[in-house]
Amino acid sequence: MSDRGRFLSRIVVPMAWDRLPDAPTAEAHAALHAANAGVLAFLLRTIEAEATPRTADERMIDALAPLHAKLDMIIELLGRVRYGDALLPSAREIEFALDRIGWISPEPLAPAAWLRLRLYFHPTFLEPVMLHGRVAGCAPDGDGGYRVEADLASMPEDQDAALARLAFLAHRRQQANAPRSRPITPALKRGDI
């Protein structure tokens, strides 16, 4: 579908999109970037804290663990008050690069159509990272869905870097949490022991 280079990462996150009637205006881009600034900062701070290797002072971390648990409970309660019983959209595997995104859609999307994409990187902080994208191609994928690729509208450089870092950390976390297959050990024969 695309003759460009490969995608940088492949992650699974809840994602939704809205079709836009026209190309987003400069004001719509500015509003989207303003909303993303705080969301990206919070998500990076949270995910980087989880991904940071443990320091030598493990006792301090253990001592702060109950406080972290209480703060997590408060954040979750505030999230319930703020979001109610809002459900995340279904998680889907997306391929992500700095200037484009690819995914499988249950319905076809018209080439050149503008979209507002919403990516949810945190299960309780339900503020999405939003992107404007233009459908570059859409083709049947063989499983009843449609392979969609969209070119992403440009973002301010600091948000571009923050989003790339966020996608990298999400990819790394998902790889670390993926079930690992056990190495196959040859059967022992009599006399091997």
FENVENDA-V448211 format. One record per run of one state. SS is the DSSP state (alpha for helix, beta for strand, coil for the rest). FROM is the first residue (numbers start at 1). LEN is the number of residues. If there is no record, write none. Layout:
# FENVENDA-V448211
ss:SS from:FROM len:LEN
ss:SS from:FROM len:LEN
This chain:
# FENVENDA-V448211
ss:coil from:1 len:8
ss:beta from:9 len:12
ss:coil from:21 len:5
ss:alpha from:26 len:26
ss:coil from:52 len:6
ss:alpha from:58 len:26
ss:coil from:84 len:7
ss:beta from:91 len:6
ss:coil from:97 len:3
ss:beta from:100 len:6
ss:coil from:106 len:8
ss:beta from:114 len:7
ss:coil from:121 len:8
ss:beta from:129 len:12
ss:coil from:141 len:5
ss:beta from:146 len:7
ss:coil from:153 len:4
ss:alpha from:157 len:21
ss:coil from:178 len:16
